[in-house]
Amino acid sequence: MEKQDAHFRHILLYYFRKGKNASQAHKKLCAVYGNEALKERQCQNWFAKLLFIRPHKDITKLKE
């Protein structure tokens, strides 16, 4: 499960950098991985973390 979570975080980072919002990223994730991939609230939480992260931190090491 942890490996899958890291995969979803990388996908969310990709959409974040493309300028998408959490809702748009959630819809795209659900289209590919099904409705149980991540809840929309989880996507919103990760986008909030990405907004406030320091540039020198390694995003892949973030924990929920």
MITI-995096 format. One line per field, with one value per residue (C-alpha): chain; x, y, z; residue in three letters. Coordinates in Angstrom, 3 decimals. Example, Ala and Ser with C-alpha at 12.3 -4.5 7.8 and 13.67 -1.06 7.14 Angstrom:
2
chain	A,A
x	12.300,13.670
y	-4.500,-1.060
z	7.800,7.140
resn	ALA,SER
//
This chain:
64
chain	A,A,A,A,A,A,A,A,A,A,A,A,A,A,A,A,A,A,A,A,A,A,A,A,A,A,A,A,A,A,A,A,A,A,A,A,A,A,A,A,A,A,A,A,A,A,A,A,A,A,A,A,A,A,A,A,A,A,A,A,A,A,A,A
x	0.000,2.825,4.278,0.925,0.630,4.037,2.895,-0.220,1.899,4.073,0.995,-0.407,2.919,2.774,-0.719,0.244,3.153,0.858,-1.331,-4.296,-6.266,-6.961,-10.434,-9.171,-6.346,-8.808,-11.072,-8.130,-6.912,-10.376,-10.691,-7.549,-7.485,-11.167,-13.210,-11.344,-7.883,-7.874,-10.592,-10.912,-10.075,-6.763,-5.905,-6.773,-4.545,-1.601,-2.086,-2.113,1.199,2.694,1.697,3.661,6.667,10.092,11.892,14.922,12.894,12.578,8.885,9.163,9.974,6.748,4.607,0.881
y	0.000,2.392,1.904,2.782,5.891,7.073,6.521,8.641,11.376,11.529,11.799,14.569,16.407,16.163,17.683,20.312,21.433,21.526,24.032,21.728,21.915,19.037,18.387,18.097,15.793,13.622,13.246,12.199,9.694,8.171,7.923,5.794,3.938,3.812,5.622,4.030,5.312,8.344,10.377,13.960,15.186,13.289,15.049,18.395,17.648,16.784,19.896,21.955,20.360,21.069,24.732,25.266,23.011,24.572,24.329,22.507,19.673,16.374,15.986,12.202,11.931,13.574,11.451,11.758
z	0.000,0.820,-2.656,-4.203,-1.996,-3.200,-6.774,-6.202,-4.569,-7.672,-9.863,-7.659,-7.846,-11.643,-11.770,-9.198,-11.363,-14.410,-12.578,-11.939,-8.725,-6.339,-7.710,-11.273,-10.198,-8.251,-11.290,-13.447,-10.846,-10.556,-14.325,-14.457,-11.120,-10.189,-7.560,-4.668,-5.653,-3.350,-1.769,-2.944,0.549,0.446,-2.810,-1.244,1.754,-0.496,-2.602,0.596,1.630,-1.791,-1.557,1.645,1.152,1.135,-2.232,-0.776,0.772,-1.023,-1.853,-2.198,1.519,2.658,4.941,5.490
resn	MET,GLU,LYS,GLN,ASP,ALA,HIS,PHE,ARG,HIS,ILE,LEU,LEU,TYR,TYR,PHE,ARG,LYS,GLY,LYS,ASN,ALA,SER,GLN,ALA,HIS,LYS,LYS,LEU,CYS,ALA,VAL,TYR,GLY,ASN,GLU,ALA,LEU,LYS,GLU,ARG,GLN,CYS,GLN,ASN,TRP,PHE,ALA,LYS,LEU,LEU,PHE,ILE,ARG,PRO,HIS,LYS,ASP,ILE,THR,LYS,LEU,LYS,GLU
//
